[in-house]
Every structure is written in C-alpha cells, then in structure tokens.
Amino acid sequence: MNWTPSPHLLERILNFAIQLQRIAAPTFQEQERARFVLERFQDERVDEVFADAVGNVYARRKGQPKDLPLVITAHLDTVFPPELNQAAVWKGDRIAGPGIGDNALGVAALFGVLWALEEISRPASGDLWLVATVCEEGLGNLRGMRAVVDRFGGRVRAYLILEGMALGQVYHRALGVRRYRLKVETAGGHAWVNFGRPSAIHHLARLIAALDSLPLPTSPRTSLNVGMITGGVSVNTIAPLATAELDLRSEDPATLAQLTQQILQLVRQSQREGVNVSADLIGERPPGQLPEDHPLVQLAVECLNQVGIKAMLNIGSTDANIPLSLGYPAIGIGLTYGERAHTIHESIYTPPLRQGMMQLLSLVSRL
C-alpha cells in the first residue's frame, strides 16, 4: 500500500497527542483521559464505542463478520503524578513534555488510523478494534490488556500494540518481569531510650545491599532494581516499618525464576529475633514470543523496509506480553523517535511520524 500521510493529518495527530498529554493520567487514575478519548471516539465515524469494567475504551469499525478482527491498542496511563504533568511544548521539530511519547502519541495514532482510512476510503475485511488501555505502567500489572485479551482471545488477525517512541523496533518477544514488595517490621522505639533495638530501615538497607551484590548475567540480560523505599516515623524514632518495591527482569524465564529464588532465600535468611521480613508478589508480566520467521513479524519488517527504516527485532515489557504469553499473534511497534522517556524532559521528534504512520497503515492494510 503506497499511502503517504498529508501534512494536515500528521499535524492533526500531533495536536491531538498534545491535548492528551495535558490530561494527567497516572496508572489507576486514567479516568479523565479515558473519558476524553471516549467522547472523541463518539465524534468519529465508528460503529460502536464503549468502556469496559476496568476502564479501557473501545471503538469498533465494522468489517465483514466472517473475517477475524484486527485489534490495535495503545495505553492511556503515564508514570507521572498529576503535579509533574507539565504541559507539552511544540518547538521546531520537537515536542517536549512528560508522557508525550509514552504514550500520548500512541493513543493519538489510534485516531490517526481512523482519519487515514477515511482519507483513502479503505473498506475493512474484518472488524477493526481500536482500544485505549489502562494500567500498562508501574504496578498496573497490564490489567487493561488482560481484559482486552479476555474479550477477544485468540480469534484475531493480530494484536498491534502502539508506542509513541521506538520507531523501527518490532517487539515480538515479551520480557518476563516479577515485582515484589519487601517489608520489614520491628517493635521500634525511641532513638535514645531504646537504642540497640532493631530498626526496620537499617535492616532493610542491609537487605537491599545484599540484593545489590548478587551477580547477574549479561547474557541472558537480567536486571534487578529497587525503585521505591518507604518507612519510618520521625528522625528520632527507631523505625518500626520499612518497605521497598523490587523489579526483577530477564530475557530467559529460567534465569528469572532462579533469581527470584535467590531473592526469596535472602529474605528468609534476613529474619532475626524481633525482626519480621516478608516479600509479597505485587506484579508479574509473563514472557512469550513469536519466532522471527512468523508471518506477522516478517510483515512488520517489510512495512518498515518500505519506508526506508531497517527493522530491529527486539524484546520488551509492554501490553504485548499478555497475548504473546498465550501464543496469540502480537507485536509492539513505535511511531517516531524520542528521548528521555519516563523523565520530565521526555520529548519526541515530529518529522519521523510520517514514516511511522506509513508503516502502521501499511500493516493495517495488509492485515
């Protein structure tokens, strides 16, 4: 399909992304952004619009009922609390603002698909479902995508997962992730009067240091990160409680399982008289993959080649984890290039969106 987006269409997508970015949408608090997307879908030429019980927003463009549907998703949520949701600024060939690429642009591209199909008057074979999902980031545990896959199962042409950044990447492998909340509890007490009693904070710090000293393989690539620490009462109180949130990842499921056992063993070994230590599983992203020679993967590579971009087959932790873990055809793709994702200085480059949308519409057309 030799379709080239008009400058007007690209500008429309980018302006829509800016509108979305300015609506705060931390994980578990996507309601306002979801309501905006639902209302905008209702303004479009689609046959059905609704939100499900977990907060995902669906738009359906009818096709032939005998053909399998194509499901395209993009996540609504961001990693930023409302107070960090600085308004995006468009300057030259860049737009800067927290969450503009991850993933306001991805959601805007759902509308871009509709607008492009109107431009070319393309009839659909099966139904086209566009879904803005919740709870992709942080401790959302892919709750939104789990509901999408529960709804459609394996009776789809494919699941296409859109990310605003990472143009040229084809995520056909799902990175396994396990997340734990480590909790240390003690009696606590006065910093002077009860000096010598165990402190939950001190004990947790020693446990984190022990975790940090674990040797991790570089192949398969494996990571360990403590991303959050909380605890204590006051500067002159022996802390009775301290917690830490731990993120474990590996390209290899067996390596991830082995690392998990090492962590749990260290937790058990850190128990002391007067000190209770626990590790609760708070999130899990299952692994999975399509082989490189799968028709969907090869089609994605061809669509990138057509627009002059060399495809990079990759592994990632995205909404694609859920369908891939179940053996369903799914890939994640990017729409443009960007920098400093998950920071308040996040930005995207606007010119490559032309190639990103050409890639996407070629995929949609050929699927």
N, C-alpha and C positions, 0 to 999 in steps of 0.2 A: 504494500500500500504506500504510494508516494504522496503522502499528505504533509503539507507544511503549515504550521500554525501561523495565523496572521499576527502582526504586532498588537493589534487590538485584543485578540484572545489572550495573548501572553500577559499583557498589561492587566487585563481583567482578572486573570488568575492571581497575579501578584498582589493586586489591590485587595482581593478577597482574602488572601493569606494575611495581609496586614490587619484587616478587620478582625480576623480570627485571633491573631496573636495578641491583640489588645484586650481580649476577654480572658481573664485568668482562668486556668483550668488545671490546678494541681490534681494529681491522682486522688480519686474518691470525691473530688469536688468539680467534676466536669459539667455539672447540670446547666449552668448558664450558657456555656459554649455549645453544648448539645442542643439546647432549646433554639439557639440562633441557627444552627445547622438544619434542624428540623423545619423551622419556618422558611428558610431559604429553599430547601428541597421542595416544599409545598408550592413555591413560586415557579418551579421548573416544570417542564413537560415530562412528567413521570406518571406512572400508573398507580403507585402505592407508596405512601410514606408513613412510617410509624417508628416508635421507640419501644424497645423490649424491656423486660423487667429489670435488667441490670443497668440500663441507661444507654445502650447502643442505639444509633439512629440509622434506619434503613430507608433506601429509596430503590424502587424497582421499575425498570424499563422493560416492558413485556416483549418477549420474543415468541418463537414457536414452542408450544408446550411439549412437543415430542423431543426437543433438544435439551441437553443439560445446561444449567445456568453457569454463568461466569460470575464469580464473587470477587469484588475489589474492595479492599479495606484500607483505612488509614486511622491511626489512633489520635484521639482528641486530647489526651492528657499531656501535661508537661511535668518537669521535675521541679519547677519553681513555685514557691509560695506566692500568694497574691501580692505581698509587699515588694517582691522582686520583679513583678511583671511590668518592667519598663516598656513604654510604647516603642514599637519598631520605627526606625527612621530609614527612608529610602534616599540614598545619596549616590549619584552616579550609577555605577553598575553593581552596587551592593545594597542590600537591605540588612540592617543590624537590629537585633532585639532578641531577648531571651525567648527561645521556643519558636522562632520564625522558621527555622529549618527542621526542627524536631518538635512538633510536626505540623505546624500550621500550614506549611506549603503542601504537605502530603494530603491533608484534608481538602485544601483548595483544589487540588488536582482531581479529586472526585467530581467536583463541579466542572472542572476543565474537560473531563471526558464527556460529560453531557453536552457542553457547549460545542465541543468539536464534532460530536456526532450530529448535532443539529446543522452545523456548517456543511457537512458532507452528505447529509440526508442518508445515512447508512442504516439499512434495515438490520435488525438483530436476528440471529438464528434462535438461540435460547434466550432465556431471561438474563438481563444484566442487573446485578445487585450491587449497589454502592453502599458501603457501611462505614460509618464513623464509630470507632470502638472506644470503649473506656478501659482504664486500668491496665495500660501496657507498661507504664513506667513503675519504678520503685517496687513497693510491696503490693501493687495491684495484682500481681501473680497471673497476668494475662486473663483476668476474669472476663473481660468483654469478648475476647477472641474465643474463649472456651464456649461462651454462649452462641457465638456465630457458628462454630463447628458443630455444636449440638443441634442447631437448627438445620443445617444443610448436609452434614455428614460427608460421605464420600461421593455422593451423587452430584458432582460438579465437574465442569470442564477444568477448572483450576481455581485456586485462591491466589490472587495477586495482592501482595502487601506493599503499600507505598510508604516510602520515607522521603522527606523533603531533600535530604542531602544524600551523599554516596552515589552520585551518578556514575554508571559504569560497573557498579557492583551487582552481582547476581547471587543473592543469598539462598543457596539450595541446601545448605546444611544448618541445622539448628544446634546452637551451643547449649549444652547442659548446664544448668545453674541450680545450686541449692543455697538457701539462706536460713540462717539461724539467729535467734535472739539468745545471747548468753546472759544469764542472770546470776548475780552473787548477792547473797543475803547474810547479814550478821546481826548481832544484838545492837551494835552501835554504842554510842555513849558520848560523854564529854571528852573533848580533846586533851584536857589536862587531868581531870579527876580520874578518867578511865583509860589513861594512856597505857598501851600494851594490848588492849583488846584488838581483835582483827578488824580491819577496815575493808568494807566491800570494794571501795575504789582501789586501794592498794592491791588487794588480791586480784581484782580484775586486770589491773595494769600488768601484773606478773604473768597472768594467763595470756594476755594479748602478746606480750613479749615472747612467750614460748611458742605461740602460733606463728609469729613473725619469723622465728628461727627455723621453721620447718623447711627442708629443702624441697623445692618444687621443680618439676621437669620443664624444660623449654620445648621439648618435643615428646609427647603431645603438649601443646601450650596449655598451661594451667595457671590459675591465679587465685589469690586469697586477699580479701580486703575487709578491714573493719571500717565501715562508713559512718557509724553513729555511735556515740558514747553518751550515756546519761547517768546521773546519780548524785548522791549526797544531799545534805540538808543545809549546812552552813559551813563557813570556813573553820569554825571551832567545834565542829561535831564530827565524831568518828562515823563515817558513812555506813548506814545500815543496809543500803541497797545501791547497786550499780548494774547497769545493763550495757550491752554492746550488740550492734547488729553486724553480722558477718556474712559476706558474699563469697561463695566458692564457685569456680568455673573450670571446666576442662573440655578440650576438644574430644577427649576419649571418655566415654561413660564409665569404663572400668577404673580409670585413673581418678575420676571424680568420686567414685564410690570408695576407693582406697583412702583418698584424702579425707573424706567425711569420717571414716572410721578412725583415722589418726586424730582428728579434732575431738571426736567424742571420747576417745581414750584419754586425751589430755584433760578434758573436762572432768572425767571420773577421777583421774589422778590428783586433780587440784582440790578435791574435797578435803576439808580439815575439820577438826573439832571446833564447833562454833561457827562454821562457815558452810553454807549450802550453795552449791553451784549446779546450775541446770543449763541445758541447751534445748530450746524449742524450735522446731522447724516452722518457719513463717513464710516460706515461699519456695516453689520448685518449678523450674522451666524444663520440660522434658526434652531430651535430644531426639534427633531424627535427621533424615536426609533423603534427597533424591540423587541417584547416580548422575555423574557428569554427562552421560550419554542419553539421559531421559529426554524425550521429545520436548517437554516444557523448558528444560534448561537450555537445550540447543536452540530452541526458538528465541529465547531471550537473548542469547549470544548473537544470533543472526540479526535481530532487531537493533541491537547496539552497533553491530558492524555496519548496518545500512546507514546509520547516521554518523559514521566516522569515529566511533569510540570502541576501543578494544575492551572486551568484557573481562572482568576479573571474577572468577568463581570463588565464593567466599563462605565463611561460617559466621553466624551472628546470633544474638539473642533478641528476637523480635516476636511479633504476633505469629509469624510463620512457624514458630516452634510447635504450636498446637496441631495444625493439620499435618506437618511433617512427621511429628511423633506418631501419628496414626497411619502413616503411609499414604496420605492423600496428596495429590499434586499441588504444590505450593512453592512460590518463590517470593523473596523480597527484592524490590528494586528501588533505585534512587532517581531523583528528578533533576537535581543540579548539584553543583559543588558548594561547599561551605566550610566554615572554620569555627573552632572553639565551641563545639556542641556541648550542652549541659553547663555552660557558663553564661554569665550575664552579658558577655561580649560576643555571643553567638551571632553569626552572620551568614548570608548566602550570596552567591553571585547570580545575577539575573540573566545574562546572555545565554548560559548553557541550558536554561529551562527550555529553550526552543528544541534542542536535541532530546532533552528528557521527555517532553511531551510527544515528539515524533516517535520515540521508542515506545512509549506507553500506548499510543493509538495504533501503532503497528501491531503490537502484541494483542490488543483488544480485537482488532480487525481479524487477525489471523486465527485467533482462538474462537 
